[in-house]
Amino acid sequence: MTENRPFLPYGRQSIDDDDVAAVAAVLQSDFLTTGPAVEAFERAFAAKVQANHAVAVSSGTAALHLGVVALGLGPGDAAVVPSVTFVATANVVRNAGAEVVFADVDPDTGLMRPQDLAGALERASGQNVRAVLPVHLNGQACDMTAIADICRAYGLATIEDACHALGGAITEADGRLNTVGNGRFSQLTMFSLHPVKAIAMGEGGVLTTNDPDSEATLHRLRNHGLTKDVDDFVDRHAGFAADGRVNPWYYEMHAPGFNYRASDIHCALGESQLAKLDGFIARRHAIADLYDRALAGLAPIVRPVPRVPWASSGHHLYPVLVDFAAIGRDRAAVMHALRDRGVGTQVHYIPVHRQPYYRSRYLEAELPGADAYYARCLSLPLFPAMTDADVSRVVDELSRVVER
Ligand SMILES: *Cc1c(COP(=O)(O)O)cnc(C)c1O
């Protein structure tokens, strides 16, 4: 029934000939990794999000892990993570040896609100909560002005999980506009450049910061914890010859790190894609606006996740909230029916506090906002190469399925 109408996945990358050429050029150059394409990409990325520094790594999860390690989180510490996110946001806290305190979210937007953070801190009394990882779900930023106020009051470090929000922005009360990742509200912001995200590296991630010490720490930890910077050397005897010159083979390790490097191959693709970000985001906005209008007739059975006033979304996803009870079909039936009609959908996300690992580790908190969001959310196809006709087709098929 979908002959010559290609299957529409919920997200996909857009790769052009110039992306292919950029990667091919690196393949024929002297460096496949630890070469000049990495720094060039980092400079371009930092400039794009208006941060002082960017550190390219091998995945979004590696970026999250490096972030919590760089902040010094470890055994005896805890960090607040919203329950509606990809599992990686919580897992990296555990992988650093610290404990996760799950925060609830707004039942309609899935975003951690200031009161959800306050509630989590209250539940965690007695624990040494040192950090918060707000997640800019679907591309919409959390209310970072208010969240940053709470973090300041409690002395908490902040890592923004902006995997969905590259190309998004946050407006402050005085009208000041902040590109997501500019470091206005946090120590570190991290992004994923997995192919379903705003731009693709294959596998890849980036951390941004305005703090030169954090930048140096992240770059060291990315590469096994090694430094070749003579100003860092603590063992002067081993590092320098009798004539005072630095030994040419010498390096030092002050804290064990990882191999989380991004290769030149990946960074060349990242930089080529970054040049197209504005165009991709503009198209994502146009598609989201089209969906909003086309779905109006399906309210209140199906309605778009509401937009928050302080954020311009990166529109990583186009989620709707569906009243499955009202249509008399459960989510699995709706997803199967849409798939049979050539429309891919996905659920972002199963609340992480419900995962068996976290249920068994922690007394399961009651997070009604996360449960209510999860019960209704469904992500419709959204990617820059979609045509206006594709959007109409998705809405037509969805109408048939829910009105059956
Ligand atoms: C994609 C994603 C990650 C992990 O990124 P990878 O590059 O896949 O490791 C983390 N958090 C969120 C919210 C994500 O969407």
The ligand as an SDF file (V2000), in Angstrom:
LIG
                    3D

 15 15  0  0  0  0  0  0  0  0999 V2000
   21.5500   10.6690   21.7750 C   0  0  0  0  0  0  0  0  0  0  0  0
   21.4900   11.0480   23.2140 C   0  0  0  0  0  0  0  0  0  0  0  0
   22.5220   10.7350   24.1180 C   0  0  0  0  0  0  0  0  0  0  0  0
   23.6920    9.8670   23.7620 C   0  0  0  0  0  0  0  0  0  0  0  0
   24.3820   10.2430   22.6240 O   0  0  0  0  0  0  0  0  0  0  0  0
   25.2250    9.1400   21.7740 P   0  0  0  0  0  0  0  0  0  0  0  0
   25.9590    9.9720   20.7800 O   0  0  0  0  0  0  0  0  0  0  0  0
   24.2040    8.2440   21.1410 O   0  0  0  0  0  0  0  0  0  0  0  0
   26.1060    8.4290   22.7060 O   0  0  0  0  0  0  0  0  0  0  0  0
   22.4120   11.2110   25.4100 C   0  0  0  0  0  0  0  0  0  0  0  0
   21.3470   11.9310   25.8110 N   0  0  0  0  0  0  0  0  0  0  0  0
   20.3170   12.2140   24.9770 C   0  0  0  0  0  0  0  0  0  0  0  0
   19.1670   13.0350   25.4840 C   0  0  0  0  0  0  0  0  0  0  0  0
   20.3540   11.7670   23.6600 C   0  0  0  0  0  0  0  0  0  0  0  0
   19.3220   12.0330   22.8460 O   0  0  0  0  0  0  0  0  0  0  0  0
  1  2  1  0
  2  3  1  0
  2 14  2  0
  3  4  1  0
  3 10  2  0
  4  5  1  0
  5  6  1  0
  6  7  2  0
  6  8  1  0
  6  9  1  0
 10 11  1  0
 11 12  2  0
 12 13  1  0
 12 14  1  0
 14 15  1  0
M  END
$$$$
